[in-house]
Amino acid sequence: MKDIFKSSLLYDFYGELLTEHQKEIYEDFILNDLSLGEIAQDRGISRQGVHDLVKRCDKILNGYEEKLHLVERFTKTKEDVAEICKLADEPDNQCNVNRIKQIAQHILENY
């Protein structure tokens, strides 16, 4: 399940960099949860051809992430915002305010 979530995130960020054919098949497999056999039958290609194309797309999308780190940054920012929300829900004290400011500054400086 975690691999599908990661693949869908990678596709959300970098999917537009794939060819139209690659996008259609990758979407069917990852987002629409069709099997390799179903996609092959619908497209009139071999199951192995679909498998190879999905693996190639995975490699391409992971390559973009290795170079650009957009998903990593997005995930880190979400974690930082979640921590800010948690701190904001706690009883008021200066320590929480300082930590919130520190996290917010980190987000602003790095993204």
Backbone bond lengths (Angstrom), bond angles and torsions (degrees), N, CA, C in turn:
res aa  C-N    CA-C-N  psi(-1)  N-CA   C-N-CA  omega(-1)  CA-C   N-CA-C  phi
1 M - - - 1.455 - - 1.527 111.23 -
2 K 1.332 116.77 -40.41 1.454 121.18 -179.64 1.535 110.75 -62.66
3 D 1.339 117.53 -37.62 1.463 121.15 179.26 1.524 111.30 -64.45
4 I 1.324 116.80 -38.66 1.463 120.11 179.18 1.522 109.78 -67.30
5 F 1.327 117.36 -40.89 1.464 120.80 177.40 1.524 110.54 -61.73
6 K 1.328 116.38 -45.07 1.465 119.99 179.27 1.520 110.51 -63.64
7 S 1.334 116.66 -43.22 1.460 120.52 179.55 1.520 111.47 -62.75
8 S 1.334 116.82 -39.56 1.463 119.16 179.87 1.528 111.01 -69.52
9 L 1.338 117.55 -35.59 1.465 120.02 174.99 1.525 111.28 -64.79
10 L 1.323 116.06 -45.57 1.459 119.89 177.82 1.524 110.25 -59.05
11 Y 1.324 116.10 -41.23 1.467 119.89 179.39 1.528 110.54 -65.81
12 D 1.330 117.25 -40.41 1.466 120.18 178.48 1.523 111.35 -58.93
13 F 1.311 116.54 -40.29 1.458 120.33 -176.95 1.527 113.45 -81.98
14 Y 1.318 117.10 -38.56 1.467 120.05 -170.80 1.528 114.74 -120.47
15 G 1.318 117.64 1.02 1.460 121.06 -174.79 1.515 114.65 -57.64
16 E 1.312 117.07 -32.87 1.468 120.15 -179.38 1.530 112.13 -66.64
17 L 1.310 117.07 -12.83 1.463 120.54 179.12 1.535 111.96 -86.79
18 L 1.318 117.25 -5.61 1.465 121.72 175.94 1.524 109.46 -86.02
19 T 1.330 116.11 160.95 1.464 119.31 174.83 1.529 109.12 -70.57
20 E 1.302 117.08 163.85 1.463 121.15 -179.81 1.530 110.92 -58.99
21 H 1.330 116.82 -43.19 1.466 121.92 179.19 1.530 110.75 -62.08
22 Q 1.326 116.76 -45.43 1.461 121.18 178.41 1.530 110.62 -61.45
23 K 1.333 116.57 -44.52 1.467 120.68 179.94 1.520 111.49 -59.81
24 E 1.318 117.32 -45.44 1.466 121.15 -177.66 1.524 111.66 -60.87
25 I 1.315 116.24 -47.63 1.467 119.84 -178.11 1.528 110.83 -70.69
26 Y 1.313 117.89 -42.14 1.464 121.10 179.68 1.529 110.53 -63.65
27 E 1.317 116.92 -41.43 1.471 120.59 176.70 1.521 110.86 -61.12
28 D 1.335 116.59 -44.45 1.460 119.52 178.85 1.524 111.50 -58.84
29 F 1.318 116.60 -41.35 1.462 120.41 -176.73 1.529 112.13 -76.89
30 I 1.315 117.53 -49.56 1.465 121.22 -173.49 1.530 112.06 -84.70
31 L 1.319 117.32 -49.59 1.462 120.16 -173.12 1.527 113.13 -86.81
32 N 1.328 116.57 -38.40 1.465 120.08 -177.09 1.523 112.74 -93.70
33 D 1.326 116.57 -4.30 1.464 123.33 174.97 1.540 113.12 57.88
34 L 1.329 116.07 36.54 1.465 119.60 174.63 1.522 108.82 -84.70
35 S 1.315 116.40 150.44 1.462 120.45 178.45 1.526 109.45 -78.36
36 L 1.329 115.01 164.10 1.467 119.77 177.08 1.522 110.42 -58.52
37 G 1.339 116.21 -40.66 1.466 120.90 179.91 1.518 112.50 -64.64
38 E 1.334 116.81 -41.15 1.462 120.41 178.94 1.520 111.58 -64.03
39 I 1.315 115.71 -43.80 1.467 120.31 179.18 1.519 109.97 -64.40
40 A 1.330 116.22 -44.66 1.471 120.82 -179.87 1.523 110.52 -59.29
41 Q 1.304 116.87 -44.43 1.464 120.83 -179.36 1.532 110.42 -65.78
42 D 1.319 117.68 -44.40 1.467 121.49 179.61 1.520 112.44 -63.15
43 R 1.312 116.98 -36.38 1.473 121.81 -175.08 1.526 113.99 -94.45
44 G 1.314 115.58 -10.41 1.457 118.94 -179.22 1.517 113.28 71.20
45 I 1.336 116.10 32.94 1.466 120.98 177.00 1.519 108.48 -126.30
46 S 1.325 116.41 172.08 1.461 119.27 -177.79 1.528 111.20 -76.58
47 R 1.313 114.35 155.48 1.458 120.96 176.19 1.530 110.00 -60.44
48 Q 1.320 115.91 -40.17 1.464 121.01 178.59 1.523 110.86 -63.92
49 G 1.326 116.90 -37.35 1.465 120.67 177.32 1.521 111.47 -62.51
50 V 1.329 116.61 -41.41 1.467 121.07 177.41 1.523 109.56 -64.74
51 H 1.327 116.33 -46.22 1.465 121.00 179.49 1.525 110.91 -57.39
52 D 1.319 116.55 -47.60 1.467 120.70 -179.69 1.527 111.59 -61.55
53 L 1.336 116.22 -41.16 1.457 120.00 -178.93 1.533 111.02 -67.07
54 V 1.325 117.71 -41.11 1.473 120.99 178.55 1.534 109.75 -63.39
55 K 1.317 116.93 -43.62 1.473 120.45 178.86 1.530 110.73 -64.05
56 R 1.327 116.70 -40.20 1.467 121.06 178.91 1.539 109.72 -63.99
57 C 1.328 116.92 -42.33 1.468 120.89 177.73 1.524 110.79 -62.94
58 D 1.338 117.15 -42.98 1.469 120.65 176.62 1.525 110.44 -56.49
59 K 1.314 115.30 -44.94 1.466 120.42 -178.79 1.530 110.80 -64.56
60 I 1.321 116.88 -42.33 1.470 121.63 179.45 1.528 110.02 -63.27
61 L 1.330 116.74 -49.27 1.464 120.90 -177.59 1.521 111.66 -64.45
62 N 1.340 117.32 -41.03 1.463 120.43 176.35 1.521 111.70 -65.59
63 G 1.325 116.72 -33.88 1.464 120.64 176.33 1.518 112.02 -63.63
64 Y 1.328 116.32 -41.71 1.462 119.58 175.97 1.532 110.72 -62.26
65 E 1.326 116.13 -42.30 1.470 119.70 -179.66 1.525 111.07 -64.73
66 E 1.329 117.76 -38.61 1.462 120.93 178.24 1.524 111.16 -61.26
67 K 1.321 116.25 -33.27 1.464 120.45 -178.45 1.529 112.83 -86.62
68 L 1.331 117.47 -39.36 1.462 120.90 -170.62 1.532 114.69 -104.20
69 H 1.310 118.41 -26.86 1.467 124.49 176.88 1.534 113.86 58.39
70 L 1.328 118.06 30.55 1.462 120.32 -178.57 1.524 112.50 -68.72
71 V 1.325 117.82 -40.93 1.464 120.97 178.92 1.524 109.86 -66.53
72 E 1.308 116.90 -41.57 1.473 121.24 177.99 1.525 110.37 -59.99
73 R 1.323 117.12 -45.81 1.464 120.96 179.56 1.527 111.12 -64.59
74 F 1.321 116.12 -42.37 1.458 121.06 178.96 1.526 110.62 -60.28
75 T 1.323 116.37 -46.44 1.456 121.49 -179.66 1.525 111.16 -63.00
76 K 1.317 117.12 -43.33 1.470 121.35 178.99 1.521 110.67 -63.74
77 T 1.316 117.43 -41.35 1.460 120.99 178.89 1.519 110.72 -63.74
78 K 1.347 117.27 -41.96 1.464 120.81 176.94 1.525 110.83 -60.17
79 E 1.331 117.04 -42.62 1.465 120.57 178.25 1.525 111.16 -63.07
80 D 1.329 116.52 -41.95 1.465 120.42 179.15 1.528 111.10 -63.30
81 V 1.320 116.86 -43.40 1.465 120.33 179.55 1.529 110.26 -65.67
82 A 1.321 117.34 -38.66 1.465 120.46 176.96 1.528 110.47 -61.73
83 E 1.319 116.89 -40.55 1.468 120.36 177.82 1.527 110.60 -65.51
84 I 1.330 117.29 -40.71 1.466 120.71 176.73 1.525 110.03 -59.15
85 C 1.319 116.57 -46.15 1.474 120.90 179.74 1.524 111.37 -60.89
86 K 1.325 115.98 -42.88 1.466 120.30 179.00 1.524 110.80 -62.57
87 L 1.319 116.89 -45.82 1.465 120.71 179.35 1.527 111.60 -64.43
88 A 1.330 115.90 -37.20 1.466 119.97 -179.53 1.527 111.68 -67.54
89 D 1.339 117.40 -27.51 1.462 121.33 179.64 1.525 113.16 -80.16
90 E 1.315 117.46 -16.02 1.464 121.28 -179.69 1.531 109.71 -77.89
91 P 1.329 116.42 160.43 1.475 118.89 178.01 1.529 110.88 -54.97
92 D 1.306 114.32 143.99 1.468 119.93 -177.00 1.522 111.57 -60.41
93 N 1.288 114.95 130.79 1.457 121.37 168.04 1.518 108.20 -159.01
94 Q 1.284 116.44 155.23 1.463 121.42 -173.60 1.529 112.16 -63.49
95 C 1.329 117.51 -30.39 1.467 121.55 179.48 1.536 110.39 -61.10
96 N 1.337 117.29 -44.71 1.465 121.06 178.98 1.520 111.35 -64.97
97 V 1.320 116.73 -41.76 1.464 120.91 179.60 1.524 109.80 -61.96
98 N 1.312 116.59 -43.59 1.464 120.00 179.09 1.526 111.29 -64.19
99 R 1.326 117.26 -41.68 1.474 120.74 179.20 1.523 110.50 -65.59
100 I 1.331 117.48 -41.10 1.469 120.90 177.66 1.524 110.06 -60.91
101 K 1.309 117.08 -44.69 1.472 120.98 178.33 1.530 110.81 -61.49
102 Q 1.325 115.85 -40.72 1.468 120.65 -179.68 1.534 110.88 -63.79
103 I 1.325 116.95 -45.65 1.473 121.06 179.11 1.526 109.98 -64.03
104 A 1.316 116.93 -45.49 1.469 120.87 -179.75 1.526 110.76 -60.84
105 Q 1.313 116.86 -41.97 1.468 120.32 178.63 1.529 110.93 -63.03
106 H 1.333 116.10 -41.27 1.468 120.79 177.84 1.529 110.75 -60.17
107 I 1.322 116.42 -43.88 1.469 120.29 178.50 1.515 110.26 -61.55
108 L 1.326 117.13 -47.68 1.457 120.97 -178.77 1.526 113.26 -62.59
109 E 1.307 116.70 -37.61 1.471 120.60 -178.11 1.524 112.57 -74.66
110 N 1.332 116.69 -32.65 1.463 119.95 -171.50 1.518 114.67 -101.44
111 Y 1.301 118.79 -11.31 1.460 119.59 -176.18 1.487 108.75 -132.16
